[in-house]
Amino acid sequence: MNTKNPNKSHSTEEEYFYRINKELIERKRQAQAARPAIDIRPPHWMKCPKCAGEMAEIELAGIRVDQCGSCLGIYFDHGELEILIESKEPKGFLNAMKRVFS
């Protein structure tokens, strides 16, 4: 250890590990970029359970619900139906449903 500047050896050691870590991170980034992107969603993601049509999110009484583009079926995620029933929409749930199908 250098007695004139005790921090010099620490500085050199820190630079060495910084450089090693930087190289390791860069190699991992390159390996990640070389891998093809994998879609982890299941094959039935956003498919209608009735007709297998494509589903889209629509807004209904202030909440986002899923509607099939083919058969126009409406599907609720957990808790969405309860929110819709309790909504403050004029004439409540049935009026909100009429707007979807008109």
ZIJO-V416228 format. One record per run of one state. SS is the DSSP state (H for helix, E for strand, L for the rest). FROM is the first residue (numbers start at 1). TO is the last residue. Records with the same first field share a line. If there is no record, write none. Layout:
# ZIJO-V416228
SS = FROM-TO ; FROM-TO
This chain:
# ZIJO-V416228
L = 1-5 ; 35-46 ; 48-53 ; 61-62 ; 69-73 ; 76-79 ; 86-91 ; 102-102
H = 6-34 ; 80-85 ; 92-101
E = 47-47 ; 54-60 ; 63-68 ; 74-75
